[in-house]
């Protein structure tokens, strides 16, 4: 359904450090990092799409997180949600909801929520049952 997402960031180096660590915890690979162009992108290994992109806003202005906007990153399992959440907090993210079951979404929805250093809301989720 999705080709890619792009989140605006104010400090590419800081954002690459943050997202690089989180993406590594989720098992995603860096596809490119082009500091001169002001952007970077990650993907699931061996799959060309979708891409998760970060970079300077295209209009040259300051990034502004959307009210009600969230990008949810799929984790392969519940321990990966836990690792990504802890990694995000250790790299300048802020808590928006600790890891745990969210049965009001569905019985196996296990997720956590953080904000990146620019305030973008990021979901970390796994839809699989334990085992």
N, C-alpha and C positions, 0 to 999 in steps of 0.2 A: 504494500500500500504506500509506503513512504520511500522516497528517493534519498532524502537527507533532511537533517535539521541543522540550523545554524543559530548559535547563541552569541550575542555581542559581548565582548570583554574589553576592559579598559587597560589591562596589562597582560600582553600575550605571554610573556615569560612566566609570570605568576600563574596564569591560567593553564599553561602547558604543564607546569609542575603539578598543579591540583588535578587536572583531568588525566594526565598521564598516570598518576598513582591510582586514581579511581578506576580508570579503564583497565589497568593491569590487574587490579583486584577482581574485576569482572571477566577477565580473559579476552579483552578486545585488543586489537593491534593498531599501532600508529601507522596510518597510511601515508601521511605526509606532514611535514612541519616546515613552513616557509615563512620565516620571520620577516624577510624583506617584503613579502606580500601581505603579512599581517594575519596569517591564519594557519590552522592545523586541523587534521581530521583523523578519526579512528573508524575502524570497521571490525566486523567479525572476521576472524582469519578464514581465508578461502572464499569469502563471499563479497562481491563488489559493492553491493548495496544492502541495506541503507548505510549512509555515512552519518556520523556525528561530527559536526564542524563547530569550531570556535574561531572568533576573529574580531577584528575591528569592525564596527558598524559600517555598512556600505556608504552611508551618507556623511561619514567622517565625524559625526557627533558622538556624544557620550552614550554608552550602553544604558538602557533602561529596562529592567525586568518588567514583563507584562503582569498585570493584575489578573490572576486566574490562569496564567500560562505556566505549564510545567512540562518538562521532558522526562519521561520515565525510561530508565535503562534496564534492560532485561538481564537478570542474573541467571546463571546455570543451575544454582541451587541456593538454599537458605544460608549456608555458611558464607557463600560469596556475597550475599546481601550484608551480612554482619561485617565481613572484612571491608567491603567498599564503604560502608557507613563509617566505620572507625577510621579508615584511611582518609575519607573526606574531612572528618573533623580534625585529624592530625595535620592536614594540609590547608587549613584556613577556612574550611566550611563551617557552617553553623547548623545546629540541630533544628529540624522541623517535624520530627517524629521518629522515635527510636525503632529499631527493628522489632517486628512482631507480626502475628497474624492479624489480618484485617477481614474477619469473616463477613462483615457487612458488604464487601465487594464480591467475594465468593469463598467457599470453605478453605481453599488452599492458597489464597492470596497472602503472601508473606512479603512485607515491604518495610521500607524506611524512607525518610525524606530529609533532605539537606538543602541548604542554599550555598551556592558557590561564593567565592570572594566578591563577586560583583552583584550578588543578590538573586541570581537566577535559581529558581526552584527546580530541584532534581529529585526524581523518584528513583528508587532502587528496588526492583521487585522480582519475585519468583512466583510462578503460578503452579508449580509442581507440588504434589504431596511429598511428605517425608518418605525417603527410601525410594 
